């Protein structure tokens, strides 16, 4: 299989997941300290970057994913309707102004009870876990960082389930207050 030795700015930006502007900035910084056969411009003024230089374009900071994974295993049987009500309770009583919970309900094969797979976004995880414990009364849970959000989404809908989303933000609170007045 033949691969091109030189890559364009857009190709390098897709490989490392950074902006083309950042790739051009790095190229301008390292052009004087790099061999001209590895880094240079073509006739049209576009950067040609050799594959050997790819590690120099790797991002220095690893960005933290804003979502975290949460698996909730209630110890008692809850119907899907009950779980929806409990998750709404959790989001409504969350201390964060911006809370988002995306979840699917799945039946366990061992005992045919419902359990949840979620990806959540909130600033105060401890408060969210406390609310889940209050809502489900007796529950087992596991939380973890998500490194591949798309992979986690595919995993939680593996049995054909749908992802349900509950969002609490400033507009949501204003909408609730407006509905209460009317």
N, C-alpha and C positions, 0 to 999 in steps of 0.2 A: 504494500500500500504506500503510495507516494503522498507525502505531506509537504506543503509549502514551507520553506524555511523562514520566510518573512511574513509578518502579520501586519494588518493595518491597525489604526488606533481603535476603530469600532470593534474589531475582532478581539483585541486585548481587553477592552472594556467589558465585553460580554463574558470573557473567560473569568475575570476577577470580580465582576459585579460592581464596578465603579464607573464613574462618568467619563466620557471621552475627554472632557476638559481636564480632568485630573491626570489622565494618561499623557496628554500633551504637556502638562506642567512638569511631570516627572521626566519626560523625554528632554525638555529644554534644560532641566537641571543636570542630567547625566550625560548629555551629548559631548561635552568637552573631556570627560574622564573615561569615555568609552571608545573602543576601536570603531573606526568609520565603517568597517565591513559588517559590524553588528547593528549599528544604529545610524540612520541617515534619512535624507529626504529624496524622493524620486523627482522626475522632471516636472511634475505638476505641483510640487511642494508638499506632498503628503508624506507623513512619517512612515518608514519601513522599519519594523522592529523584529529583530531576529529572535527565534524561539529560546535561545540561550539566555536572553535577558528577561524572560517572563517572571522569574522570582523577584526581580527588582521592582515590579509593578504590583506586587501583592499588597493588599491593604495592611497598614500597620495596626489599626484598631479593629477589633472584632466587635461588630455591632450586636447588641443584645436584642433578642427577639422580644417584642412587646407582649406576646402571648405566652402563657404557660399551660402545660397539659395537666388535666385533673381527671382522675378516674374515681367515681363514687360508687360504692357498693353498699346499698342499704341492707341491714340485717333482717328486715321484715319485708313482706310483699307490699309494694305500692303499685297502683295502676298507673298508666301513662298520664291520665288526667291528674292524679294526685301529684305525680312528679312535676308536671307543668306548674301546678299551683305552688309547690314548694320552691321551685326555682324562681318563680315570680316574686315570692316572699323574700328570697335571698337577695335578689337584685334591688327590690324596693327598699329594703332595710340596710343596704350597704352604706357605709360612711363616705365612700368615694363619690364624687360628683360624676365621674366618667367610669362606669363599670359596664363590661360587656361579657356575657356568657353565651357561648355557642356549644350546644350539646346534642347528643343523640341518645336515644333509649334503646337498649339492646337486652335481649333475654339471655340469661346464662344457660348453658347446656346442662350443667350439673343439677340445678334445682328449679329451673324454669322461672327464676325471679328476675325482675328488671334491674339493670344497673346502667350507669351513665358514663359516657366518655365525653369530655369537654375540652375546649380550649378557651381560656379566660384572659381578660385584661382588666387589671385593677391595680391600684397603688398599694393597698393594704390587704395583703393575702391573708394575714392572720384573722382579720375581721371577717373576711369571706368564708374561711374555714369554720369559724365559730358559728356563723349564721347557718351553714350547711349542717353542722352538728345539731343545732337547735331545730332546724326544719325536719330533719330525718330522725331525730331522737336517738337512734343508735345506728352508727354508720362506720364503715371502713373506707378510707380514701388513700389515694397516692397522688402526689403532685411531682412534676418534673419540668425541667426546661425543655423547650421545643427547639430543635436545631433544624428541622425540616418541616415547616408548617403544612405544605402541600402533601407530604407523605403522611402526616398525622391525620389530615382531613380524609385522605383515601382510606386509611386504616379504620377510622370511626364509622365510615359509611360502607364498610366491606359487605355487610349483609343486606344492603339495599335500603338502609335507613336514610332519613332526611335530617339535615342539620337545622335545629331550631335556634333562633337567636333572640336574646333578650338584652336590650341596651338601656342603660340609665345615663342620661346626661342632663345638662341644664335645660335644654328644650323639653325633655321628657317631664321634668319636674314642673315646669311652667304649664305644660299641657294638662297634667294631673290637677294642679291647683285651679286652672281655668275650668275644668270639668266639674270640680267640686263646688265652685261658686254658682254654676248654672243649674 
